[in-house]
Each structure stands twice: as C-alpha cells, then as structure tokens.
Amino acid sequence: MRPRLLVVITAFWCAAPVGTPAEDKILRASEAKQHIGSAGTVCGNVMSTRYLNSSRGQPTFLDLDKASPKQEFSVMIAGADREKFGGSPEVTYRDKVICVTGQIRSNQGGAQIAATEPKQIEIQGER
C-alpha cells in the first residue's frame, strides 16, 4: 500500500504547474528591467502620472518609485482603454501603492507593462 501512495504523491508533485520566476515573484520597479520578455507582477509607489492627450494613441503613464523623467518602470494605459479605468487613471492611481501584472517590455531604457484591463492593477491596502 505504501509504494502506491508514494507513486501517487510523486506523480501529483511532478505534475503540479511551475511558473516562471517572474510569475512567482513580486518585483520592485527597479528589478523589472531584468525580467523583460517575461510575464510578472511589479509593485511600487506611483510617483508621477502623465496623460499625453496630444500624443499618438493618447497614452497614460504611471511611473513607479521614481518620477519622470528618471522612471525605471511605467504602467502604460492606451487612450482607447482609458474609459475602462474610470476615464482618469492618472488621477485614480496618483500617490497610491499599486501592483500591476502583465508582460514586461522594454521602454526607453526602462521597463513597462501595458495595462488593458483594470484587473491588471491592484491598489495595495484597498479591496
């Protein structure tokens, strides 16, 4: 009986899904650049926000841990997605601690995640 139990436990353990390191770990904004190309969660303080309504695509940027122009990590919300975020994400998330989940990409020497859905961004300390 014991050998069968051991086989079942071993089979279950080996079949358990294993995520990539970036998926399993919460990253700081300063660490995100080392995980470009991976899916992950990045957390930090929103230090500056910018809504570029005159730029192509009308993006909104939320810069974590360092304000623009010295930001190392930004959340980018395309203008077409602004309404999903209440219409003014630069106000909603300003001065908050947030975590954003998604594909980490390179952006002007730093890293960014493009948020297309509000569920990708969680304000810490609020439920």
C-alpha positions, 0 to 999 in steps of 0.5 A: 500500500505504501509504494502506491501512495508514494507513486501517487504523491510523486506523480501529483508533485511532478505534475503540479504547474511551475511558473516562471520566476517572474510569475512567482515573484513580486518585483520592485520597479527597479528589478523589472528591467531584468525580467523583460520578455517575461510575464510578472507582477511589479509593485511600487509607489506611483510617483508621477502620472502623465496623460499625453492627450496630444500624443499618438494613441493618447497614452497614460503613464504611471511611473513607479518609485521614481518620477519622470523623467528618471522612471525605471518602470511605467504602467502604460494605459492606451487612450482607447482603454482609458474609459475602462479605468474610470476615464482618469487613471492618472488621477485614480492611481496618483500617490497610491501603492499599486501592483500591476501584472502583465508582460514586461517590455522594454521602454526607453531604457526602462521597463513597462507593462501595458495595462488593458484591463483594470484587473491588471492593477491592484491598489495595495491596502484597498479591496 
